[in-house]
């Protein structure tokens, strides 16, 4: 088994966002996205957001927070409507 090659604050970001997996968010235009996880890019880490209606993938820099990018977490009851 190889050793972990995680660098920087990867583990911290994963721990901070794990509870948000598959949760729904709305952007500032009212579009709904699902958070699918953290993406390790060649230059940075990103929050992965998926818009199901048109299969659009959006990556948000982990330098900020998801809500700092204008995405608001939807309440459990709101998700089912």
C-alpha positions as a printed Julia matrix, in Angstrom:
81×3 Matrix{Float64}:
   0.0    0.0     0.0
   1.44   3.36   -0.98
   1.57   6.29    1.38
  -0.84   9.2     1.11
   0.33  11.91   -1.28
  -2.26  14.44   -0.08
  -0.66  17.86    0.16
  -1.74  21.12    1.7
  -5.07  21.15    3.46
  -6.77  18.4     1.42
  -7.82  16.35    4.44
  -9.14  19.42    6.21
 -11.27  20.4     3.2
 -12.64  16.85    2.9
 -13.5   16.75    6.62
 -15.21  20.15    6.45
 -17.37  19.24    3.46
 -18.08  15.52    3.84
 -21.48  16.18    5.46
 -22.46  18.25    2.4
 -22.09  15.4    -0.12
 -25.2   15.1    -2.32
 -26.78  18.14   -0.67
 -28.48  20.69   -2.88
 -27.56  24.34   -3.25
 -29.04  27.27   -5.18
 -26.84  29.81   -6.9
 -27.57  33.54   -7.05
 -29.65  32.95  -10.22
 -31.87  30.4    -8.47
 -30.4   27.4   -10.3
 -30.15  24.18   -8.3
 -26.87  22.28   -7.99
 -25.77  19.21   -6.04
 -22.41  19.11   -4.3
 -20.64  15.92   -5.44
 -17.26  16.31   -3.74
 -13.8   17.81   -3.85
 -11.82  17.79   -7.1
  -8.02  17.73   -6.98
  -6.9   19.81   -9.95
  -3.34  20.36  -11.08
  -3.31  23.85   -9.61
  -5.79  23.81   -6.71
  -8.67  22.0    -5.0
 -12.24  22.65   -6.1
 -15.77  22.13   -4.83
 -17.61  20.09   -7.47
 -21.14  21.25   -8.24
 -23.5   19.43  -10.61
 -26.61  20.89  -12.23
 -28.76  17.91  -13.15
 -31.25  19.66  -15.46
 -28.66  20.28  -18.17
 -25.74  18.19  -16.89
 -23.57  21.21  -16.2
 -20.49  20.78  -14.06
 -19.14  23.77  -12.15
 -15.91  23.89  -10.15
 -15.56  26.43   -7.36
 -12.16  27.23   -5.89
 -11.66  25.9    -2.38
  -9.83  29.13   -1.55
 -13.24  30.37   -0.42
 -16.36  28.65    0.84
 -19.26  27.32   -1.22
 -21.58  30.02    0.12
 -18.87  32.6    -0.54
 -19.31  31.77   -4.23
 -23.03  32.57   -3.98
 -24.36  29.04   -3.47
 -26.89  28.65   -0.65
 -27.48  25.29    1.02
 -31.11  24.21    0.73
 -32.93  22.94    3.78
 -33.92  19.27    3.86
 -37.62  20.14    3.33
 -36.79  22.44    0.4
 -34.85  19.67   -1.34
 -37.92  17.51   -1.8
 -39.96  20.16   -3.62
